Amino acid sequence: MNSASLPGPDGRPRCRWCVATPEYVAYHDHEWGFPVGDDRRLFEKLCLEGFQSGLSWRTILAKRENFRAAFHNFEIGRVARMTADDVERLLGDAGIVRHRGKIEAVIHNARCALELIAAEGSLATYVWRYEAPAPEARSPVSTSDASVAMSKDLKKRGWKFVGPTTVYAFMQAMGLVNDHAAGCDWRAEAERARARFKPPGAAAR
């Protein structure tokens, strides 16, 4: 999503992608690019990025509360216990994206997440190993070496709908890389938050 900046509704410069709608502005200002160490939130974002594949983030963001209701607030253990009957029920839920493969992938990935957490300690410990340094101002990109590496490893662990582009969007949103535009007022704020953040299992910076 990185690109040049534009003034938002309050006149402050923001990443160009976010100024189109109030929902995007709020998401940009309070969530996007700020580090997250909570397993539930990390799992939720990986799932929602999977649902976004082929769609716009605006579509998913507008339905986010419906997704949370449908998938038990993305509590990993509860999602992992969902069944084929739940899949059929959700295929009739107009509040979410009714794509069988993506719905089944959320449940499947929850089970994979439990295995990963048992092996690594937490989902946060695992994903933050792929943290990237703040890039210089550049043209927008959709993947990185880190997202390719994480995607490859997650697929090896059995995860679905975790291609490099999906993983890179996840990394941008969860603060593993600071992709706020060079002229965006939130770039420095996000970098300060990244500098203060101590991922689980990480040595002191």
Order of alpha helices (4+ residues) and beta strands (2+ residues): beta-beta-alpha-alpha-alpha-alpha-alpha-alpha-alpha-alpha-alpha-alpha-alpha
